[in-house]
Amino acid sequence: MQDGTDWEVWILRFASLGITGIITLDLLLNLISWEGSLTGNLIQCGANIVLCALGIFLFFNTRPSNYRIMLFILIIGFHLLTNLSRFGSEYD
């Protein structure tokens, strides 16, 4: 397997940082307008917190040698946690 180029690593780092920023804003808006059931809100906020932690982890740990694994983690983690967050918002 080839290592990722510097350009690919740079894009992945800042994509994860951008995702973290957007999810942080979503988390703050959820905390400001706390509506619905407690369980649904906890699922939604928990998924957003884990997604923020994933984005920060990827930003600091992505290197050319582990680029492919980190890209896989970003894709799978983003889809699973985004769907879990939306499930929490629809839970009632």
C-alpha positions as CSV (number, residue, x, y, z in Angstrom):
1,M,0.0,0.0,0.0
2,Q,1.2,3.5,-0.8
3,D,1.6,6.2,1.7
4,G,-0.5,9.3,1.3
5,T,1.0,12.4,-0.2
6,D,1.5,15.6,1.8
7,W,-1.4,17.2,-0.1
8,E,-3.8,14.3,0.8
9,V,-2.8,14.4,4.4
10,W,-3.3,18.2,4.5
11,I,-6.7,17.9,3.0
12,L,-7.8,15.1,5.4
13,R,-6.5,17.1,8.4
14,F,-8.4,20.2,7.5
15,A,-11.5,18.3,6.4
16,S,-11.6,16.7,9.9
17,L,-11.1,20.1,11.5
18,G,-13.9,21.6,9.4
19,I,-16.3,18.7,10.3
20,T,-15.4,19.3,14.0
21,G,-16.2,23.0,13.7
22,I,-19.6,22.3,12.0
23,I,-20.5,19.6,14.5
24,T,-19.5,21.8,17.4
25,L,-21.9,24.5,16.2
26,D,-24.6,21.9,15.8
27,L,-23.9,20.7,19.4
28,L,-24.1,24.2,20.7
29,L,-27.4,24.8,18.9
30,N,-28.8,21.6,20.4
31,L,-27.8,22.6,23.9
32,I,-29.4,26.0,23.4
33,S,-32.7,24.7,22.1
34,W,-33.1,21.6,24.3
35,E,-36.4,20.1,23.0
36,G,-37.8,16.6,22.9
37,S,-37.1,13.6,25.2
38,L,-34.0,13.3,27.4
39,T,-33.0,10.1,25.7
40,G,-33.1,11.5,22.2
41,N,-31.2,14.6,23.3
42,L,-28.5,12.4,25.0
43,I,-28.2,10.3,21.9
44,Q,-27.8,13.3,19.6
45,C,-25.4,15.2,21.9
46,G,-23.4,12.0,22.6
47,A,-22.9,11.3,18.9
48,N,-21.9,14.9,18.3
49,I,-19.3,14.8,21.1
50,V,-17.8,11.6,19.8
51,L,-17.7,13.0,16.3
52,C,-15.9,16.1,17.6
53,A,-13.4,13.9,19.4
54,L,-12.9,11.8,16.2
55,G,-12.2,14.9,14.2
56,I,-9.6,16.2,16.7
57,F,-8.0,12.7,16.9
58,L,-7.7,12.6,13.1
59,F,-6.3,16.1,12.9
60,F,-3.5,15.4,15.3
61,N,-2.7,11.8,14.2
62,T,-2.9,11.8,10.4
63,R,0.4,11.1,8.8
64,P,1.4,9.9,5.3
65,S,2.1,6.4,6.7
66,N,-1.4,5.9,8.2
67,Y,-3.3,8.1,5.7
68,R,-5.4,5.2,4.2
69,I,-6.5,3.9,7.7
70,M,-7.4,7.4,8.9
71,L,-9.4,8.1,5.8
72,F,-11.3,4.9,6.3
73,I,-12.0,5.8,10.0
74,L,-13.2,9.3,8.9
75,I,-15.6,8.0,6.3
76,I,-17.1,5.2,8.5
77,G,-17.1,7.2,11.7
78,F,-18.7,10.3,10.0
79,H,-21.5,8.2,8.5
80,L,-22.3,6.2,11.5
81,L,-22.2,9.1,14.0
82,T,-24.1,11.5,11.7
83,N,-26.8,8.9,11.3
84,L,-26.8,8.3,15.1
85,S,-27.1,12.0,15.7
86,R,-30.1,12.3,13.3
87,F,-31.7,9.3,14.9
88,G,-31.4,11.1,18.2
89,S,-33.1,14.2,16.8
90,E,-36.0,12.1,15.5
91,Y,-36.3,9.9,18.6
92,D,-39.6,10.5,20.4
